[in-house]
């Protein structure tokens, strides 16, 4: 029976999501697919976490917001 695999690729910032460095999402996914193939696993899904920067305003002590949308982190950033 072939084992199934789920690939989880994540970076800290949106900028890293597309960069061509060792931490980019495409590189992580390629490395994980190579490992799965070498191990005889079937990849059933890929989860990509492109990174969201949460910032807190120092001057106003405002609650953290999502830099992508300005919304609170508990909402969809």
N, C-alpha and C positions, 0 to 999 in steps of 0.2 A: 504494500500500500504506500503510495506517495504521500509524504508529509506536505502539509500546506504551510505557506509562510505569508506573513504580513510585513510589508516594509514600512517603517516609520522614519521619515526624513524630516529633520527639524533644524532651523537656524534661529539665532537670536534677533536678527534684524531683517527687515524687508530687503535691504541692500545686499545682504549675503545670499538671498534666495536665488539671485541670477548670476552672481559672480562666478568666475571660472577658477575658484580656488578649492582647496581640499575640503572645505566645509559647505560648498554650495549644494543646493537640493539635487541638481542633476548628477553631480559626482557621487553623493551619498546613495542615490537610487541605483546608479550604475554599479557601484561597489556591492550593494546589497543583492542585486540581481545576479552578479557574478558568484557571490557566496552561495546563493540559493541554487544556482545551476550546478555548481561544483558539489554541493551537498545532496543533490537529487530532490530538492524541494520544489514545489509548484507555487509560484507567487500568485496569490488570490486577490490581493489589493495593495494599493500604495497610499499611505497617508502622508500628506505634505503639510508641514507647519512652516509658513513663510516668515514667521517672526513678526512680533508687534512690539513696538517700543512704547512703554508706559512711562509718562513723565509727570512729575509733581512740580507745580509752580512754587518756587522758593519764596518769591516776593509776596505772594498773596496767601500762601499755605492752602491753596485750593486743592480739592481732591484730585487724585491721578486721573488722567485722561488718555485715551488712545491717540497717538500722534497721527494715525491715518485718518481718523474721522472726527476727533475731538470729543467722542462719546466716552461715557464711563466704561471701564474695563469689563464690568459685568454685562454689558450689552454687546451686540455684535460689532466688533472693531473692524 
